Amino acid sequence: MFKKLGKMNIGKRLKNAFTQIIFVFGVLSILIMAVIFYTASKYERVLDYYAYPQGDIAP
């Protein structure tokens, strides 16, 4: 793989690197959003079923 990169010109190498970086960050952002939504839904469920530890201050 590194031999291939050595034969490429600088413009093609930069495009390849940016494409890979964008792809990786895109996948990571989707995973992070899924974890955030999962955590938010579980937290909302906990508040509904167990209320607040200080007392019933929910509307």
Jmol script that loads the backbone (N, CA, C; Angstrom):
load data "model"
ATOM      1  N   MET A   1       0.818  -1.195   0.000  1.00  0.00           N
ATOM      2  CA  MET A   1       0.000   0.000   0.000  1.00  0.00           C
ATOM      3  C   MET A   1       0.859   1.255   0.000  1.00  0.00           C
ATOM      4  N   PHE A   2       1.950   1.234   0.767  1.00  0.00           N
ATOM      5  CA  PHE A   2       2.797   2.428   0.827  1.00  0.00           C
ATOM      6  C   PHE A   2       3.519   2.663  -0.489  1.00  0.00           C
ATOM      7  N   LYS A   3       3.784   1.592  -1.239  1.00  0.00           N
ATOM      8  CA  LYS A   3       4.396   1.761  -2.555  1.00  0.00           C
ATOM      9  C   LYS A   3       3.444   2.485  -3.493  1.00  0.00           C
ATOM     10  N   LYS A   4       2.153   2.152  -3.377  1.00  0.00           N
ATOM     11  CA  LYS A   4       1.150   2.846  -4.182  1.00  0.00           C
ATOM     12  C   LYS A   4       1.121   4.333  -3.847  1.00  0.00           C
ATOM     13  N   LEU A   5       1.172   4.636  -2.542  1.00  0.00           N
ATOM     14  CA  LEU A   5       1.129   6.043  -2.124  1.00  0.00           C
ATOM     15  C   LEU A   5       2.363   6.789  -2.595  1.00  0.00           C
ATOM     16  N   GLY A   6       3.503   6.118  -2.596  1.00  0.00           N
ATOM     17  CA  GLY A   6       4.731   6.767  -3.036  1.00  0.00           C
ATOM     18  C   GLY A   6       4.716   7.124  -4.509  1.00  0.00           C
ATOM     19  N   LYS A   7       3.967   6.369  -5.305  1.00  0.00           N
ATOM     20  CA  LYS A   7       3.907   6.628  -6.743  1.00  0.00           C
ATOM     21  C   LYS A   7       2.854   7.670  -7.106  1.00  0.00           C
ATOM     22  N   MET A   8       1.938   7.958  -6.187  1.00  0.00           N
ATOM     23  CA  MET A   8       0.886   8.951  -6.462  1.00  0.00           C
ATOM     24  C   MET A   8       1.451  10.357  -6.358  1.00  0.00           C
ATOM     25  N   ASN A   9       0.839  11.271  -7.117  1.00  0.00           N
ATOM     26  CA  ASN A   9       1.246  12.662  -6.957  1.00  0.00           C
ATOM     27  C   ASN A   9       0.575  13.241  -5.707  1.00  0.00           C
ATOM     28  N   ILE A  10       1.010  14.406  -5.306  1.00  0.00           N
ATOM     29  CA  ILE A  10       0.581  14.974  -4.021  1.00  0.00           C
ATOM     30  C   ILE A  10      -0.913  15.284  -4.006  1.00  0.00           C
ATOM     31  N   GLY A  11      -1.463  15.735  -5.119  1.00  0.00           N
ATOM     32  CA  GLY A  11      -2.887  16.049  -5.161  1.00  0.00           C
ATOM     33  C   GLY A  11      -3.750  14.817  -4.946  1.00  0.00           C
ATOM     34  N   LYS A  12      -3.377  13.722  -5.575  1.00  0.00           N
ATOM     35  CA  LYS A  12      -4.132  12.490  -5.435  1.00  0.00           C
ATOM     36  C   LYS A  12      -3.999  11.928  -4.014  1.00  0.00           C
ATOM     37  N   ARG A  13      -2.803  12.061  -3.439  1.00  0.00           N
ATOM     38  CA  ARG A  13      -2.607  11.604  -2.049  1.00  0.00           C
ATOM     39  C   ARG A  13      -3.470  12.397  -1.081  1.00  0.00           C
ATOM     40  N   LEU A  14      -3.513  13.710  -1.264  1.00  0.00           N
ATOM     41  CA  LEU A  14      -4.327  14.552  -0.381  1.00  0.00           C
ATOM     42  C   LEU A  14      -5.810  14.222  -0.505  1.00  0.00           C
ATOM     43  N   LYS A  15      -6.294  14.048  -1.730  1.00  0.00           N
ATOM     44  CA  LYS A  15      -7.701  13.691  -1.928  1.00  0.00           C
ATOM     45  C   LYS A  15      -8.013  12.357  -1.268  1.00  0.00           C
ATOM     46  N   ASN A  16      -7.108  11.397  -1.408  1.00  0.00           N
ATOM     47  CA  ASN A  16      -7.307  10.076  -0.810  1.00  0.00           C
ATOM     48  C   ASN A  16      -7.347  10.180   0.717  1.00  0.00           C
ATOM     49  N   ALA A  17      -6.429  10.937   1.287  1.00  0.00           N
ATOM     50  CA  ALA A  17      -6.375  11.086   2.743  1.00  0.00           C
ATOM     51  C   ALA A  17      -7.622  11.792   3.270  1.00  0.00           C
ATOM     52  N   PHE A  18      -8.046  12.859   2.609  1.00  0.00           N
ATOM     53  CA  PHE A  18      -9.238  13.581   3.056  1.00  0.00           C
ATOM     54  C   PHE A  18     -10.490  12.722   2.919  1.00  0.00           C
ATOM     55  N   THR A  19     -10.563  11.933   1.862  1.00  0.00           N
ATOM     56  CA  THR A  19     -11.707  11.046   1.691  1.00  0.00           C
ATOM     57  C   THR A  19     -11.780  10.031   2.822  1.00  0.00           C
ATOM     58  N   GLN A  20     -10.650   9.452   3.169  1.00  0.00           N
ATOM     59  CA  GLN A  20     -10.624   8.479   4.260  1.00  0.00           C
ATOM     60  C   GLN A  20     -10.985   9.123   5.590  1.00  0.00           C
ATOM     61  N   ILE A  21     -10.473  10.304   5.840  1.00  0.00           N
ATOM     62  CA  ILE A  21     -10.760  11.004   7.099  1.00  0.00           C
ATOM     63  C   ILE A  21     -12.247  11.350   7.190  1.00  0.00           C
ATOM     64  N   ILE A  22     -12.812  11.851   6.104  1.00  0.00           N
ATOM     65  CA  ILE A  22     -14.235  12.200   6.104  1.00  0.00           C
ATOM     66  C   ILE A  22     -15.092  10.965   6.329  1.00  0.00           C
ATOM     67  N   PHE A  23     -14.723   9.851   5.706  1.00  0.00           N
ATOM     68  CA  PHE A  23     -15.471   8.606   5.883  1.00  0.00           C
ATOM     69  C   PHE A  23     -15.430   8.142   7.333  1.00  0.00           C
ATOM     70  N   VAL A  24     -14.248   8.138   7.931  1.00  0.00           N
ATOM     71  CA  VAL A  24     -14.109   7.683   9.321  1.00  0.00           C
ATOM     72  C   VAL A  24     -14.898   8.581  10.264  1.00  0.00           C
ATOM     73  N   PHE A  25     -14.785   9.892  10.113  1.00  0.00           N
ATOM     74  CA  PHE A  25     -15.512  10.798  10.989  1.00  0.00           C
ATOM     75  C   PHE A  25     -17.018  10.717  10.762  1.00  0.00           C
ATOM     76  N   GLY A  26     -17.446  10.431   9.544  1.00  0.00           N
ATOM     77  CA  GLY A  26     -18.871  10.252   9.281  1.00  0.00           C
ATOM     78  C   GLY A  26     -19.428   9.049  10.022  1.00  0.00           C
ATOM     79  N   VAL A  27     -18.714   7.938   9.956  1.00  0.00           N
ATOM     80  CA  VAL A  27     -19.147   6.734  10.665  1.00  0.00           C
ATOM     81  C   VAL A  27     -19.144   6.973  12.169  1.00  0.00           C
ATOM     82  N   LEU A  28     -18.101   7.599  12.678  1.00  0.00           N
ATOM     83  CA  LEU A  28     -18.033   7.882  14.114  1.00  0.00           C
ATOM     84  C   LEU A  28     -19.155   8.817  14.563  1.00  0.00           C
ATOM     85  N   SER A  29     -19.478   9.807  13.757  1.00  0.00           N
ATOM     86  CA  SER A  29     -20.541  10.734  14.159  1.00  0.00           C
ATOM     87  C   SER A  29     -21.896  10.025  14.209  1.00  0.00           C
ATOM     88  N   ILE A  30     -22.138   9.097  13.279  1.00  0.00           N
ATOM     89  CA  ILE A  30     -23.384   8.332  13.317  1.00  0.00           C
ATOM     90  C   ILE A  30     -23.445   7.479  14.574  1.00  0.00           C
ATOM     91  N   LEU A  31     -22.342   6.832  14.920  1.00  0.00           N
ATOM     92  CA  LEU A  31     -22.308   6.017  16.141  1.00  0.00           C
ATOM     93  C   LEU A  31     -22.511   6.868  17.388  1.00  0.00           C
ATOM     94  N   ILE A  32     -21.888   8.020  17.429  1.00  0.00           N
ATOM     95  CA  ILE A  32     -22.019   8.903  18.598  1.00  0.00           C
ATOM     96  C   ILE A  32     -23.453   9.396  18.739  1.00  0.00           C
ATOM     97  N   MET A  33     -24.091   9.748  17.618  1.00  0.00           N
ATOM     98  CA  MET A  33     -25.479  10.201  17.687  1.00  0.00           C
ATOM     99  C   MET A  33     -26.399   9.085  18.171  1.00  0.00           C
ATOM    100  N   ALA A  34     -26.139   7.859  17.743  1.00  0.00           N
ATOM    101  CA  ALA A  34     -26.950   6.729  18.198  1.00  0.00           C
ATOM    102  C   ALA A  34     -26.804   6.533  19.702  1.00  0.00           C
ATOM    103  N   VAL A  35     -25.587   6.646  20.215  1.00  0.00           N
ATOM    104  CA  VAL A  35     -25.364   6.495  21.659  1.00  0.00           C
ATOM    105  C   VAL A  35     -26.037   7.627  22.430  1.00  0.00           C
ATOM    106  N   ILE A  36     -25.984   8.839  21.912  1.00  0.00           N
ATOM    107  CA  ILE A  36     -26.621   9.972  22.583  1.00  0.00           C
ATOM    108  C   ILE A  36     -28.138   9.779  22.651  1.00  0.00           C
ATOM    109  N   PHE A  37     -28.755   9.371  21.538  1.00  0.00           N
ATOM    110  CA  PHE A  37     -30.203   9.148  21.544  1.00  0.00           C
ATOM    111  C   PHE A  37     -30.583   8.008  22.474  1.00  0.00           C
ATOM    112  N   TYR A  38     -29.792   6.956  22.506  1.00  0.00           N
ATOM    113  CA  TYR A  38     -30.057   5.830  23.399  1.00  0.00           C
ATOM    114  C   TYR A  38     -29.979   6.273  24.856  1.00  0.00           C
ATOM    115  N   THR A  39     -28.930   7.013  25.188  1.00  0.00           N
ATOM    116  CA  THR A  39     -28.761   7.488  26.558  1.00  0.00           C
ATOM    117  C   THR A  39     -29.881   8.442  26.957  1.00  0.00           C
ATOM    118  N   ALA A  40     -30.267   9.324  26.050  1.00  0.00           N
ATOM    119  CA  ALA A  40     -31.334  10.280  26.358  1.00  0.00           C
ATOM    120  C   ALA A  40     -32.656   9.561  26.594  1.00  0.00           C
ATOM    121  N   SER A  41     -32.941   8.543  25.807  1.00  0.00           N
ATOM    122  CA  SER A  41     -34.208   7.829  26.004  1.00  0.00           C
ATOM    123  C   SER A  41     -34.201   7.047  27.315  1.00  0.00           C
ATOM    124  N   LYS A  42     -33.073   6.470  27.660  1.00  0.00           N
ATOM    125  CA  LYS A  42     -32.993   5.743  28.931  1.00  0.00           C
ATOM    126  C   LYS A  42     -33.083   6.701  30.113  1.00  0.00           C
ATOM    127  N   TYR A  43     -32.470   7.872  30.011  1.00  0.00           N
ATOM    128  CA  TYR A  43     -32.521   8.847  31.084  1.00  0.00           C
ATOM    129  C   TYR A  43     -33.950   9.354  31.279  1.00  0.00           C
ATOM    130  N   GLU A  44     -34.652   9.584  30.180  1.00  0.00           N
ATOM    131  CA  GLU A  44     -36.045  10.031  30.273  1.00  0.00           C
ATOM    132  C   GLU A  44     -36.902   8.961  30.951  1.00  0.00           C
ATOM    133  N   ARG A  45     -36.650   7.708  30.655  1.00  0.00           N
ATOM    134  CA  ARG A  45     -37.390   6.609  31.280  1.00  0.00           C
ATOM    135  C   ARG A  45     -37.121   6.558  32.782  1.00  0.00           C
ATOM    136  N   VAL A  46     -35.888   6.766  33.163  1.00  0.00           N
ATOM    137  CA  VAL A  46     -35.542   6.763  34.587  1.00  0.00           C
ATOM    138  C   VAL A  46     -36.266   7.891  35.309  1.00  0.00           C
ATOM    139  N   LEU A  47     -36.319   9.060  34.697  1.00  0.00           N
ATOM    140  CA  LEU A  47     -37.016  10.176  35.330  1.00  0.00           C
ATOM    141  C   LEU A  47     -38.510   9.900  35.455  1.00  0.00           C
ATOM    142  N   ASP A  48     -39.087   9.229  34.451  1.00  0.00           N
ATOM    143  CA  ASP A  48     -40.516   8.922  34.509  1.00  0.00           C
ATOM    144  C   ASP A  48     -40.829   7.911  35.606  1.00  0.00           C
ATOM    145  N   TYR A  49     -40.001   6.909  35.767  1.00  0.00           N
ATOM    146  CA  TYR A  49     -40.310   5.824  36.705  1.00  0.00           C
ATOM    147  C   TYR A  49     -39.784   6.060  38.119  1.00  0.00           C
ATOM    148  N   TYR A  50     -38.692   6.758  38.252  1.00  0.00           N
ATOM    149  CA  TYR A  50     -38.081   6.897  39.580  1.00  0.00           C
ATOM    150  C   TYR A  50     -38.097   8.317  40.111  1.00  0.00           C
ATOM    151  N   ALA A  51     -38.658   9.250  39.360  1.00  0.00           N
ATOM    152  CA  ALA A  51     -38.786  10.655  39.745  1.00  0.00           C
ATOM    153  C   ALA A  51     -37.424  11.251  40.107  1.00  0.00           C
ATOM    154  N   TYR A  52     -37.439  12.205  40.997  1.00  0.00           N
ATOM    155  CA  TYR A  52     -36.208  12.889  41.394  1.00  0.00           C
ATOM    156  C   TYR A  52     -35.846  12.465  42.799  1.00  0.00           C
ATOM    157  N   PRO A  53     -34.565  12.349  43.097  1.00  0.00           N
ATOM    158  CA  PRO A  53     -34.175  11.952  44.457  1.00  0.00           C
ATOM    159  C   PRO A  53     -34.498  13.006  45.509  1.00  0.00           C
ATOM    160  N   GLN A  54     -34.668  14.271  45.112  1.00  0.00           N
ATOM    161  CA  GLN A  54     -34.956  15.320  46.090  1.00  0.00           C
ATOM    162  C   GLN A  54     -36.427  15.368  46.452  1.00  0.00           C
ATOM    163  N   GLY A  55     -37.241  14.729  45.686  1.00  0.00           N
ATOM    164  CA  GLY A  55     -38.680  14.789  45.919  1.00  0.00           C
ATOM    165  C   GLY A  55     -39.394  14.953  44.611  1.00  0.00           C
ATOM    166  N   ASP A  56     -40.680  15.087  44.666  1.00  0.00           N
ATOM    167  CA  ASP A  56     -41.470  15.193  43.441  1.00  0.00           C
ATOM    168  C   ASP A  56     -41.511  16.649  43.008  1.00  0.00           C
ATOM    169  N   ILE A  57     -40.575  17.046  42.134  1.00  0.00           N
ATOM    170  CA  ILE A  57     -40.549  18.424  41.636  1.00  0.00           C
ATOM    171  C   ILE A  57     -40.897  18.475  40.163  1.00  0.00           C
ATOM    172  N   ALA A  58     -41.279  17.354  39.587  1.00  0.00           N
ATOM    173  CA  ALA A  58     -41.628  17.323  38.165  1.00  0.00           C
ATOM    174  C   ALA A  58     -43.008  17.915  37.971  1.00  0.00           C
ATOM    175  N   PRO A  59     -43.232  18.562  36.817  1.00  0.00           N
ATOM    176  CA  PRO A  59     -44.560  19.149  36.561  1.00  0.00           C
ATOM    177  C   PRO A  59     -45.604  18.098  36.292  1.00  0.00           C
TER     178      PRO A  59
END
end "model"
wireframe off; spacefill off
backbone 0.3
color backbone group
